[in-house]
Amino acid sequence: MTDLRNTIAHILEHKQHLADVNEATIQQYVILPILRTLGWNDTNLASMEIIPEYQVENRRADYALHIKQDQNPVVLIECKRWDQPIGKNEEQICFYAYSGNVPLAIITNGKLWRFYLSWWKASSLSERIFCETNIENREEAISNLEKYLLKSNVASGEAELNAEIVLEEKAVVDTPEPKAIIPNSKTVNDIIDDPSAEKEPMVSSEPDGQWTIDSVKNSLSSEFTVHYEKTYPEERFKLFYTRLAEVLNLIEKKGWELQQKPTREACNFWLEDKKQRIFGLHITFNPPRL
């Protein structure tokens, strides 16, 4: 995108001046020009695509980006001074986005841009980061800003989909593969005779109960099983079927009430073209008090 490339080049030509200016100046001469070249209009009163000082509960986000006025924003942006670290207040902007049902949250000092997927289920904010880009790395920044902040990509949902793909792939990489069970070289008599000897964990090849590996597999949609078995090694998808069977058998054994509902949580299942997400089922139950 020529306009974005020229805008970033112009900003970097004057970066020595930006180090001494306040946050409002960064917003005026860095953030807004970049948003404009990405297709966002801050002059049209009819659409009001860029809302400054957007109120969330009793606080405010620096910018909210709208596709339609009568709907929630699609992006919230928190701005900092040029050389100010951007990690400060990340909890604030992510909370605003999550509570306001806004999928994308951004913290930027104009130079560094950090993107979060607000609804992604994770134990820390760092696990919601799907992109961090620095405009001093011009070509990489242009590619990332277009991919995740170009208005047409945000409006179509492609930006959010791309963010999900990044986090899904990251989750797969970060998840350790199941460890292989190494047979104990000692005989049964050796182990019995030596009570202090380390016992290898016993793993059942088939869950005890009505639900088995085969019945679980047959109960799932073919889009799930075909894609899952093509993507992961045999040990991994067998472990998945085994653990699911164990959970279902436990629920039936305890007599717990099972409720299922669609949820936008992390899920490893996609249709083959990765254009349509297959959401998982969130299982909730209330075990009886002892």
N, C-alpha and C positions, 0 to 999 in steps of 0.2 A: 504494500500500500504506500504509494508515493507520498501522499499528504502526511501520513504518520511518520514516515522516514524523515521527511523534511522538518516536521515539528520537533521530533526528538533531536535532530542535528542542531536546530536553532536553540533549543533549551541547553544542550551541552556546551554550546559555544559561550554561553553566559553563566555557566555553573559557578564561577568564582563569585558572582554577585549574589547568587541564590543562597550561599552559605550564611549570609548576614541578614536575611530578611525574615519576616515573621510568617506564621502559618497562613494567614489570609493572602499574603502575596504569593506563596507557593500555590494556593488554590487557584488564584486568578491567572497566573502566568505559566503554570505547569499542568495542574490537574485538568482544568477546564479545556485548554487547547488539545490535550490528548484525548479527552472524552469526545470533543467535537469531531476530531478526525476519525474516531471510531463510530461515528454515525449518530451520536446523541446530540439533541438540539436543546440548547438552553435559552433560546430566544422566542420560541413559539408558545404563546400564552394558552393556545387551545389545547396543546398536548402536555405542556409542562413536564417534560421528560426528566429534567434534572432539578430536583428539589433540594435547596440548601437548608441546613439546620432542621432536618427532618425529625419531628418529635416521636420518640419511642418511650411510652410511659411518661416518666417525669424527667427524662434526659433527652439529649439530641444527638443524632448522627450528622456528620458534616454534609454528606450528600446521600440522597436516595434516588435511584434511577427507576423510572416508571416506563412500562410499555403502554398500559392503559390507566387512565386516571382513576377509574372506579375499581381498580384491583390493587392488591398489595404491591409494594415495590419488588423489583427482581434483584436489585443489588443495593447494598449499603456500603458506604465508603467512609473511612476514618482517615483524616489527613494529619500529617506531622510536619515539622520543620525539616528543611533539606538534610541536615546532618543528624537529626534526632533519631535514635533507635526506634524501630517500629514495633517492637514487642510489647511496649507499654500499652495498656488498655485493650489488649486483644480480647481479654475476657468480656469486656464491655461490648465491643462491636459484635462479637459472636453471639452474645446473649441477646442483644437487640435483634439480630437477624433471626435467631432461632425462635424467640418469643413472638416476633412479628411475621413468622412464616415467610421469611425472605431467604431464598436458597443460597445466594452468594454474598460473602462479606469480604471486604478488601481493606487492608491497612497499607498506606503508602506515605512516603515523605517526598514523593515526586520522582525520586531516583530509584528506590527499591519498592516493588509492588508485591504484596503477599496476599494470596487468595485462599479463602476458606470455604468449604462446603458446610453450611451451618448445621444441617440436619443429620450429617453423617454420624453414626453411632460409634463413639470412640471414648477411650478412657482419658484422653488428654486433648488439648487444643492442637498440639503439634500434629496429631494424627488426622486432623481435619484439613490440614494444609495440602492443597493439591498442586500449587504452583508458587514459585517465588522467582521473580525476574528483575534484573537490574538494567535500566535503559542505557547504561554505559556499555553493555553488551548488546549493541544495537539490533543486529539481525535476530538474535534469540528473543529479545524483548518484543520486537515487532511481531514475530510469530506467536508468542504467548499472549500478547495483548489482543491480537486479532482473534485468536482461538477462543479466549475466555471472556472478552469484554466487547467485541464487536457487536453492535446493537442487533444486527440480523441474527447472529449466532445465539445471543441471549434470548431474543424473542422466540426463536424456533425451538428452544430447549436444547440445542446442540451443545452450548457451552456447559450446561449442567451435566449433560450426558458424558461429555469428554472428561469433566471433573470426576464423575463416578468411575469411569474406566480407569483413570489414573490411580484412584484410591483402592479400587478393587485389585489392580495389579500389584500395588504396593502391599496390600494385605496378604496376598498370596505369597509374595517374596518373603515377607516378614514372618510368615507362619512356618514353624519348623515342621519338617516331614516326620511322620511317626517313626519312632526308632524300631529297628528290627529286633526281634527277640532272638538272642543268641543261645542255642541249646547249652545246657550245663554239661561239661565233659565228665562230671562225676556220676557215678552210678547211684541208684536209689539207696543202696545199702550204705554207700559212703556218706550220703547226706543224713540218713537216719543216725548213723554212728557219730556224726559230728553235729550236734545241735547248734553250734555257733556258725556253721556254714551258711553263707548267703543263699537264700532261696530265690529262684527265678520266679517272676510273677506268672501266675497261671491265667491264661487268656482263653476263654471259651471260643471255639470256632463258630458256634451258633448260639445266639441268645436263647435263654430259657423262657418259654412263653409262647403265646399264640403268634406274635409277630416274629418273623424270621427275616434273614437277609433277602430271600427271594420275594416274600410277601411285601416287604417294604419297597423293594425295587419295582414290583408290579403295580403298586399303588400310586407311584409317581408318574407325572406326565412324561411322555417320551421326549419332549424338549429338554426336560431336566436330565434324564438319565443319559440320553445320547450325547449331549454336550458335555456333561460332567465326566463321562467315561472316555471321551475323546481328549479332554483337557488334562486330566490328572492320571498319575500312575495307578495301577490296579490296587496296590496296597491302600492308597488313600481313599478311593471311592468305596472299597469294601469296608474300611473303617467307618466311613460316613453312614453306610447302610446299617452296620452293626450298632453304632451308637444310637441311631434313630430308633431302631427296633427295641433297644434296651429302654429308652425313654417311654415309648408307647406301651411296652409291657409293664413298666413301673406304674404308669398312670392307671392302667386297667386294674392292676393288682391292688392299688391303694383306693380305687374307687373315686378318684378325683374327677371333678367336672372339667371337661376339656372345652376350651373356647378357642376358636381360630378367627383371625381377622387379618386383612391385608395390611401391610405396614411398609413404610419406606425405610427399611433398615438394610444394612449391608447384606448382600446376597451374591453368591458366586454363579448364579444361573443367568444366562443370556440366550436370546435367540441367536441363530448362527450369524446373522449380519450385524449383530451388536447395535442395531438401531432401536430395538424394542426391549425394554427391561422386563424380566420376569421377576416380580417381587416375591419374597419369601412369605411364609406364614409365621406370624408371631404367636407362640403358644403361651397362654396364661392359665394358671390353675391356682386354686386355693386349697392347700392341703389342710386336713383337719388338725386342730390344735390338740396337742398331747396333754 
